């Protein structure tokens, strides 16, 4: 498995943003420990990046690598959906 490069776009410190950040960090540590880079981007602080990655809603998680690029929107609380989007579905089959 190659290294995962993820970018999470949030909009301030809202309830959804905090939950999304916590949820993805927990999943990454559980399934990708030591094998991922996660960048959290606050769109209020770096609005130009929204145009670069075509972000229309926040929170949005983008998996930049491994390719193909994947994106998932929401608070990332649906573990099954997030594991599927990150193509980690086989790693957590007993839990999802």
N, C-alpha and C positions, 0 to 999 in steps of 0.2 A: 504494500500500500504506500503511495506517495504522500508527501506532506500536504496537508490541507491548508489552504490560504482562504480565510474567511473575512468578510467585512460586514459588520452589523451597523446599519443606519438607524439612528434614533432621533427623536425630536424633543430635546430637553430631557428633564428628569421626571417625566410623567410616570404614572403607574404602569402603563403598558411598556414604556421604555425600560424601566427598572426591571420589570418581570422578564422581558425579552433578554436583557443582558444577563440576568441571573440564570435563566433557563439554558441559554446557549453555552455559557461557561460551565455549567454543571454537566451538560451532555458532552462537551468537548473533553472535560477532564475524565469522564467516565469511559468514553469510547475512543478518544484520540490522544490520551495523555502523552505529552512530549512529541506529538506528531502533528501539531497544528500551530498556525499563527492566526490570532484573532485581533482585528482592528475594530474598535468601536468608534463610529463617527457621529458626532452630534451635528445634525443639519443646521441648527441655529448658529453653530460656531464655524462650520465649513459648508455653506450653502452651495458653493460651486461644484462640490463633489456630487451633488444630487443630479446635476445635468450630465456629468461624466458617465455615471453608471445608470442613468435613466431611472431615477428613483421617483416614484409618484405617490408612495405611501410609506409611512414609518410606523413601527419598526419593519425593516426589510433586511433579511440576511442574504448575502451573496456568497456563493462558493466560487472563488476564482480559479482555484486548482484543487484537485485534478479536474481537467476539462472533461466534459463540457461544462460551461458556466451554468450554475443553477441559482435560482432565487426563490425565497419563501418570505411571505409577508405575514405579520401578526406577532403575537407575544411569545411564540415558539413553545407554548405549553403543551401542544399535542405532540407527544414524543414520537408516536408512530409516523406522523406526517413529516416531522423534522428528520428522523432517521432515514425515511424513504427519500426525501429531497437531497440529503447529503450522501445517498447511496451507502448507508451504513445499516440497511434493514436486516441483513443477515447476522449482524453483530449482537443485536438485542432481541432476537426472536423469542426468547423465553419471557420477555417483559412486554412485548408489544402486541 
